[in-house]
């Protein structure tokens, strides 16, 4: 993917009119997240001038900026400044080179797409002394947020990124393995970046995390790797700089996990499409042109050298790190890989003569040969993510054709709920991607499981046990009865293993314990009978409310549920297109996807009203708790409150946009007033719990300053 170093002149940045000046917006959004010295350099002023400016806005005396934000939360920093700083100032803020930025935008879980595939033309932002009018507006800004959050309540009580202190196994497995021999999850501490290059400053598998996983019966962890970063292409070693360090660190990670009975599984999305510079050196690798606008090509697997290298690379990695437990592969749709990865095979004179199942089969066979030549006991799992003839057509038969080509010692990994037929609010739809609100398995996945087992293959199923893109900003959604329903169906189907999360959902707790015990067993083991019954009642009601979620893959990715109250209200339509887990904007049309507007609004109202109706049950329980019951209850209450704030916010934002479009000013003000109170409630929760708002592939969806900004934004409508 080519990432332009110049802004898109056709796309001006958003205007943040609740700030008196643009440079104050930069100060506010970065205060105590990057150093004041760095901000002064960028805004071309003195530190004293910024200190005074911060105090005028109501911010406290400057404290040392935690380096954690640029090191661990740079995705948050990038999003918060994407519409404020120009490209050069953003690089200066992060202290990144253009190459480092390009790599992040290209490889870190579709970051370029999440940002909208464009950089707004922001122009340079510099400090200037306030005019009398701006100073008055600044005082109004300060009074506004301090009206709702007094100065003494500003700031974190529990610092961001310190959530490791909350790892706690409330429900240990105690020797119960459950029905699945393989139980693996994405590490909660692992990013989607180049995590093996430096495991000292950001450990992807800290000891306390491993301890909790092991206690819950988890025996596998997975994370992303890119194969050429572990094994260079001969003659193109410059693209693999640091591969020896990565292999050394991978071995260290594997050895540490082994002590806890946990194996490491690599996610291989290979052979990975390369840059133009690589193809100029290796023309024999160039496959079909997949994106003419960005001059993006796949690797052609019909040319023998590509699969020969892949086989040798996998062999070398597993030979150098012999205790690796295995790998799983996605061969369609995700990143550009082979010529048919995104159904554009007609552009390749070699691959277009092959059936799509032949291409996937050849990749599986090459990977299996390389892995098992080095490590015969390692597991290779082939995921059926997006396996289809073309554009999701004829999936069931296509799956069978691929399964027929898989080696006997390869596992078949199915996306459990993929293809499930649903009808929500009278609107028929089909589940693509992951869903908790609509438990699987789908009929198609169940049939694929039966077919793979009839061929003698081991079978695993991929689900989301803790959270999903429907709501990923809490470590787990407290709807355990939905998860229990899903897991029981998979166990009854004879599935051998279970993959419990994508990049989100790897928190060591929450619903993971359902792989070995039922909800009722878990709750009754920790609370008195009467208390347990009330808690279970609330959990059931949360689940029934969540079933009303108007699921669609576009809705899950773009609606404001993940960002919740952080997403700003706009008095006039922005005209911006919501992006994939990036910027929801005010794009109701994209949020609702296939659902009629009134149906979509009604479904979110049912979700938030149903969830809200169950919250008083927890308030009632709180009054009668024994001391030994309080810690676990607080955990349940925190997750329920955090989830409610986000779901209710999505409901209110939908109401606001609909009222704005119909000219209902009273309705806009009502939605804004309720959203303000909802934001304040979330602010109080986020202050106390560093887990809320964090997700490993997006870092923090928001900071406390973002939530205070939303309060000012809401007040402007009142």
QUISUL-V167105 format. One record per residue. N is the residue number from 1. RES is the residue in three letters. OMEGA is omega in whole degrees, 0 to 359 (999 if undefined). Layout:
N:RES:OMEGA / N:RES:OMEGA
This chain:
1:UNK:177 / 2:UNK:180 / 3:UNK:182 / 4:UNK:176 / 5:UNK:180 / 6:UNK:180 / 7:UNK:177 / 8:UNK:184 / 9:UNK:180 / 10:UNK:184 / 11:UNK:177 / 12:UNK:180 / 13:UNK:173 / 14:UNK:174 / 15:UNK:180 / 16:UNK:189 / 17:UNK:178 / 18:UNK:172 / 19:UNK:179 / 20:UNK:179 / 21:UNK:181 / 22:UNK:182 / 23:UNK:176 / 24:UNK:175 / 25:UNK:178 / 26:UNK:179 / 27:UNK:183 / 28:UNK:186 / 29:UNK:182 / 30:UNK:184 / 31:UNK:182 / 32:UNK:174 / 33:UNK:166 / 34:UNK:186 / 35:UNK:177 / 36:UNK:178 / 37:UNK:180 / 38:UNK:179 / 39:UNK:179 / 40:UNK:177 / 41:UNK:183 / 42:UNK:183 / 43:UNK:175 / 44:UNK:177 / 45:UNK:180 / 46:UNK:177 / 47:UNK:179 / 48:UNK:179 / 49:UNK:179 / 50:UNK:177 / 51:UNK:178 / 52:UNK:180 / 53:UNK:179 / 54:UNK:180 / 55:UNK:177 / 56:UNK:179 / 57:UNK:179 / 58:UNK:179 / 59:UNK:182 / 60:UNK:175 / 61:UNK:188 / 62:UNK:176 / 63:UNK:178 / 64:UNK:182 / 65:UNK:179 / 66:UNK:179 / 67:UNK:181 / 68:UNK:186 / 69:UNK:179 / 70:UNK:181 / 71:UNK:186 / 72:UNK:186 / 73:UNK:185 / 74:UNK:178 / 75:UNK:175 / 76:UNK:180 / 77:UNK:180 / 78:UNK:181 / 79:UNK:184 / 80:UNK:182 / 81:UNK:186 / 82:UNK:180 / 83:UNK:182 / 84:UNK:186 / 85:UNK:173 / 86:UNK:187 / 87:UNK:182 / 88:UNK:180 / 89:UNK:178 / 90:UNK:176 / 91:UNK:179 / 92:UNK:180 / 93:UNK:183 / 94:UNK:187 / 95:UNK:180 / 96:UNK:170 / 97:UNK:174 / 98:UNK:180 / 99:UNK:178 / 100:UNK:179 / 101:UNK:179 / 102:UNK:180 / 103:UNK:179 / 104:UNK:181 / 105:UNK:184 / 106:UNK:193 / 107:UNK:187 / 108:UNK:173 / 109:UNK:173 / 110:UNK:183 / 111:UNK:180 / 112:UNK:177 / 113:UNK:179 / 114:UNK:180 / 115:UNK:175 / 116:UNK:180 / 117:UNK:177 / 118:UNK:173 / 119:UNK:180 / 120:UNK:180 / 121:UNK:190 / 122:UNK:187 / 123:UNK:182 / 124:UNK:179 / 125:UNK:177 / 126:UNK:178 / 127:UNK:170 / 128:UNK:179 / 129:UNK:182 / 130:UNK:170 / 131:UNK:178 / 132:UNK:180 / 133:UNK:179 / 134:UNK:179 / 135:UNK:177 / 136:UNK:178 / 137:UNK:178 / 138:UNK:177 / 139:UNK:177 / 140:UNK:177 / 141:UNK:181 / 142:UNK:182 / 143:UNK:183 / 144:UNK:184 / 145:UNK:180 / 146:UNK:172 / 147:UNK:183 / 148:UNK:179 / 149:UNK:181 / 150:UNK:183 / 151:UNK:182 / 152:UNK:178 / 153:UNK:177 / 154:UNK:172 / 155:UNK:184 / 156:UNK:168 / 157:UNK:173 / 158:UNK:187 / 159:UNK:175 / 160:UNK:178 / 161:UNK:179 / 162:UNK:185 / 163:UNK:179 / 164:UNK:177 / 165:UNK:180 / 166:UNK:176 / 167:UNK:183 / 168:UNK:178 / 169:UNK:177 / 170:UNK:184 / 171:UNK:180 / 172:UNK:181 / 173:UNK:180 / 174:UNK:175 / 175:UNK:180 / 176:UNK:180 / 177:UNK:184 / 178:UNK:188 / 179:UNK:188 / 180:UNK:180 / 181:UNK:178 / 182:UNK:183 / 183:UNK:186 / 184:UNK:192 / 185:UNK:175 / 186:UNK:180 / 187:UNK:180 / 188:UNK:184 / 189:UNK:184 / 190:UNK:176 / 191:UNK:174 / 192:UNK:179 / 193:UNK:182 / 194:UNK:193 / 195:UNK:183 / 196:UNK:180 / 197:UNK:181 / 198:UNK:180 / 199:UNK:179 / 200:UNK:182 / 201:UNK:176 / 202:UNK:185 / 203:UNK:181 / 204:UNK:181 / 205:UNK:180 / 206:UNK:186 / 207:UNK:183 / 208:UNK:176 / 209:UNK:179 / 210:UNK:180 / 211:UNK:181 / 212:UNK:176 / 213:UNK:182 / 214:UNK:180 / 215:UNK:181 / 216:UNK:177 / 217:UNK:176 / 218:UNK:179 / 219:UNK:177 / 220:UNK:176 / 221:UNK:176 / 222:UNK:170 / 223:UNK:183 / 224:UNK:162 / 225:UNK:173 / 226:UNK:193 / 227:UNK:182 / 228:UNK:175 / 229:UNK:176 / 230:UNK:181 / 231:UNK:186 / 232:UNK:170 / 233:UNK:184 / 234:UNK:181 / 235:UNK:179 / 236:UNK:184 / 237:UNK:182 / 238:UNK:179 / 239:UNK:186 / 240:UNK:182 / 241:UNK:180 / 242:UNK:185 / 243:UNK:179 / 244:UNK:177 / 245:UNK:180 / 246:UNK:179 / 247:UNK:178 / 248:UNK:180 / 249:UNK:177 / 250:UNK:178 / 251:UNK:179 / 252:UNK:179 / 253:UNK:180 / 254:UNK:181 / 255:UNK:180 / 256:UNK:181 / 257:UNK:182 / 258:UNK:180 / 259:UNK:182 / 260:UNK:181 / 261:UNK:183 / 262:UNK:178 / 263:UNK:178 / 264:UNK:177 / 265:UNK:180 / 266:UNK:172 / 267:UNK:181 / 268:UNK:175 / 269:UNK:195 / 270:UNK:353 / 271:UNK:189 / 272:UNK:175 / 273:UNK:187 / 274:UNK:180 / 275:UNK:179 / 276:UNK:180 / 277:UNK:179 / 278:UNK:183 / 279:UNK:176 / 280:UNK:178 / 281:UNK:185 / 282:UNK:185 / 283:UNK:180 / 284:UNK:179 / 285:UNK:189 / 286:UNK:178 / 287:UNK:185 / 288:UNK:174 / 289:UNK:185 / 290:UNK:182 / 291:UNK:183 / 292:UNK:182 / 293:UNK:183 / 294:UNK:176 / 295:UNK:187 / 296:UNK:182 / 297:UNK:171 / 298:UNK:170 / 299:UNK:182 / 300:UNK:182 / 301:UNK:176 / 302:UNK:174 / 303:UNK:193 / 304:UNK:186 / 305:UNK:182 / 306:UNK:181 / 307:UNK:176 / 308:UNK:178 / 309:UNK:182 / 310:UNK:179 / 311:UNK:181 / 312:UNK:180 / 313:UNK:179 / 314:UNK:177 / 315:UNK:184 / 316:UNK:180 / 317:UNK:182 / 318:UNK:174 / 319:UNK:180 / 320:UNK:180 / 321:UNK:191 / 322:UNK:181 / 323:UNK:173 / 324:UNK:182 / 325:UNK:180 / 326:UNK:181 / 327:UNK:168 / 328:UNK:185 / 329:UNK:166 / 330:UNK:188 / 331:UNK:180 / 332:UNK:163 / 333:UNK:191 / 334:UNK:173 / 335:UNK:177 / 336:UNK:179 / 337:UNK:181 / 338:UNK:188 / 339:UNK:180 / 340:UNK:185 / 341:UNK:181 / 342:UNK:174 / 343:UNK:177 / 344:UNK:187 / 345:UNK:182 / 346:UNK:179 / 347:UNK:181 / 348:UNK:182 / 349:UNK:180 / 350:UNK:187 / 351:UNK:182 / 352:UNK:177 / 353:UNK:183 / 354:UNK:170 / 355:UNK:181 / 356:UNK:180 / 357:UNK:178 / 358:UNK:180 / 359:UNK:179 / 360:UNK:179 / 361:UNK:180 / 362:UNK:177 / 363:UNK:180 / 364:UNK:182 / 365:UNK:179 / 366:UNK:180 / 367:UNK:181 / 368:UNK:180 / 369:UNK:181 / 370:UNK:182 / 371:UNK:188 / 372:UNK:171 / 373:UNK:180 / 374:UNK:188 / 375:UNK:186 / 376:UNK:184 / 377:UNK:181 / 378:UNK:182 / 379:UNK:172 / 380:UNK:180 / 381:UNK:179 / 382:UNK:183 / 383:UNK:178 / 384:UNK:178 / 385:UNK:174 / 386:UNK:175 / 387:UNK:181 / 388:UNK:177 / 389:UNK:178 / 390:UNK:175 / 391:UNK:176 / 392:UNK:176 / 393:UNK:174 / 394:UNK:185 / 395:UNK:186 / 396:UNK:181 / 397:UNK:179 / 398:UNK:178 / 399:UNK:182 / 400:UNK:180 / 401:UNK:177 / 402:UNK:180 / 403:UNK:179 / 404:UNK:184 / 405:UNK:180 / 406:UNK:175 / 407:UNK:185 / 408:UNK:183 / 409:UNK:174 / 410:UNK:175 / 411:UNK:171 / 412:UNK:181 / 413:UNK:182 / 414:UNK:173 / 415:UNK:197 / 416:UNK:187 / 417:UNK:182 / 418:UNK:178 / 419:UNK:180 / 420:UNK:177 / 421:UNK:181 / 422:UNK:173 / 423:UNK:184 / 424:UNK:182 / 425:UNK:180 / 426:UNK:181 / 427:UNK:178 / 428:UNK:181 / 429:UNK:179 / 430:UNK:179 / 431:UNK:164 / 432:UNK:183 / 433:UNK:188 / 434:UNK:178 / 435:UNK:170 / 436:UNK:182 / 437:UNK:181 / 438:UNK:187 / 439:UNK:177 / 440:UNK:0 / 441:UNK:174 / 442:UNK:177 / 443:UNK:180 / 444:UNK:180 / 445:UNK:178 / 446:UNK:178 / 447:UNK:179 / 448:UNK:177 / 449:UNK:180 / 450:UNK:182 / 451:UNK:180 / 452:UNK:180 / 453:UNK:178 / 454:UNK:178 / 455:UNK:177 / 456:UNK:181 / 457:UNK:166 / 458:UNK:186 / 459:UNK:172 / 460:UNK:179 / 461:UNK:178 / 462:UNK:175 / 463:UNK:168 / 464:UNK:183 / 465:UNK:187 / 466:UNK:176 / 467:UNK:182 / 468:UNK:177 / 469:UNK:171 / 470:UNK:180 / 471:UNK:185 / 472:UNK:186 / 473:UNK:168 / 474:UNK:183 / 475:UNK:172 / 476:UNK:179 / 477:UNK:184 / 478:UNK:176 / 479:UNK:190 / 480:UNK:181 / 481:UNK:175 / 482:UNK:179 / 483:UNK:179 / 484:UNK:178 / 485:UNK:182 / 486:UNK:182 / 487:UNK:180 / 488:UNK:179 / 489:UNK:179 / 490:UNK:177 / 491:UNK:179 / 492:UNK:180 / 493:UNK:178 / 494:UNK:178 / 495:UNK:185 / 496:UNK:183 / 497:UNK:181 / 498:UNK:174 / 499:UNK:195 / 500:UNK:181 / 501:UNK:162 / 502:UNK:183 / 503:UNK:178 / 504:UNK:178 / 505:UNK:182 / 506:UNK:180 / 507:UNK:184 / 508:UNK:181 / 509:UNK:176 / 510:UNK:186 / 511:UNK:182 / 512:UNK:183 / 513:UNK:181 / 514:UNK:174 / 515:UNK:180 / 516:UNK:183 / 517:UNK:178 / 518:UNK:178 / 519:UNK:183 / 520:UNK:178 / 521:UNK:183 / 522:UNK:182 / 523:UNK:181 / 524:UNK:179 / 525:UNK:186 / 526:UNK:183 / 527:UNK:173 / 528:UNK:187 / 529:UNK:183 / 530:UNK:178 / 531:UNK:180 / 532:UNK:181 / 533:UNK:180 / 534:UNK:179 / 535:UNK:179 / 536:UNK:177 / 537:UNK:179 / 538:UNK:180 / 539:UNK:177 / 540:UNK:181 / 541:UNK:175 / 542:UNK:180 / 543:UNK:180 / 544:UNK:176 / 545:UNK:184 / 546:UNK:176 / 547:UNK:180 / 548:UNK:180 / 549:UNK:182 / 550:UNK:190 / 551:UNK:165 / 552:UNK:184 / 553:UNK:179 / 554:UNK:177 / 555:UNK:182 / 556:UNK:182 / 557:UNK:192 / 558:UNK:183 / 559:UNK:189 / 560:UNK:183 / 561:UNK:181 / 562:UNK:180 / 563:UNK:174 / 564:UNK:184 / 565:UNK:180 / 566:UNK:184 / 567:UNK:188 / 568:UNK:171 / 569:UNK:182 / 570:UNK:182 / 571:UNK:177 / 572:UNK:181 / 573:UNK:180 / 574:UNK:184 / 575:UNK:182 / 576:UNK:179 / 577:UNK:179 / 578:UNK:183 / 579:UNK:184 / 580:UNK:180 / 581:UNK:181 / 582:UNK:178 / 583:UNK:177 / 584:UNK:186 / 585:UNK:179 / 586:UNK:190 / 587:UNK:181 / 588:UNK:180 / 589:UNK:180 / 590:UNK:178 / 591:UNK:188 / 592:UNK:177 / 593:UNK:185 / 594:UNK:186 / 595:UNK:171 / 596:UNK:187 / 597:UNK:182 / 598:UNK:178 / 599:UNK:180 / 600:UNK:180 / 601:UNK:181 / 602:UNK:180 / 603:UNK:178 / 604:UNK:175 / 605:UNK:178 / 606:UNK:179 / 607:UNK:185 / 608:UNK:179 / 609:UNK:180 / 610:UNK:178 / 611:UNK:181 / 612:UNK:180 / 613:UNK:180 / 614:UNK:183 / 615:UNK:178 / 616:UNK:177 / 617:UNK:178 / 618:UNK:176 / 619:UNK:179 / 620:UNK:180 / 621:UNK:184 / 622:UNK:184 / 623:UNK:187 / 624:UNK:183 / 625:UNK:168 / 626:UNK:181 / 627:UNK:183 / 628:UNK:180 / 629:UNK:192 / 630:UNK:184 / 631:UNK:179 / 632:UNK:178 / 633:UNK:179 / 634:UNK:178 / 635:UNK:179 / 636:UNK:181 / 637:UNK:179 / 638:UNK:181 / 639:UNK:180 / 640:UNK:180 / 641:UNK:179 / 642:UNK:179 / 643:UNK:182 / 644:UNK:180 / 645:UNK:181 / 646:UNK:181 / 647:UNK:179 / 648:UNK:179 / 649:UNK:178 / 650:UNK:177 / 651:UNK:182 / 652:UNK:179 / 653:UNK:175 / 654:UNK:178 / 655:UNK:183 / 656:UNK:182 / 657:UNK:180 / 658:UNK:178 / 659:UNK:179 / 660:UNK:183 / 661:UNK:180 / 662:UNK:179 / 663:UNK:181 / 664:UNK:183 / 665:UNK:179 / 666:UNK:178 / 667:UNK:176 / 668:UNK:181 / 669:UNK:179 / 670:UNK:179 / 671:UNK:180 / 672:UNK:180 / 673:UNK:180 / 674:UNK:178 / 675:UNK:178 / 676:UNK:179 / 677:UNK:178 / 678:UNK:179 / 679:UNK:179 / 680:UNK:179 / 681:UNK:178 / 682:UNK:178 / 683:UNK:181 / 684:UNK:180 / 685:UNK:182 / 686:UNK:177 / 687:UNK:190 / 688:UNK:187 / 689:UNK:185 / 690:UNK:180 / 691:UNK:187 / 692:UNK:180 / 693:UNK:181 / 694:UNK:172 / 695:UNK:196 / 696:UNK:183 / 697:UNK:177 / 698:UNK:186 / 699:UNK:180 / 700:UNK:176 / 701:UNK:182 / 702:UNK:173 / 703:UNK:175 / 704:UNK:178 / 705:UNK:177 / 706:UNK:181 / 707:UNK:175 / 708:UNK:176 / 709:UNK:179 / 710:UNK:177 / 711:UNK:177 / 712:UNK:179 / 713:UNK:179 / 714:UNK:181 / 715:UNK:182 / 716:UNK:178 / 717:UNK:186 / 718:UNK:999
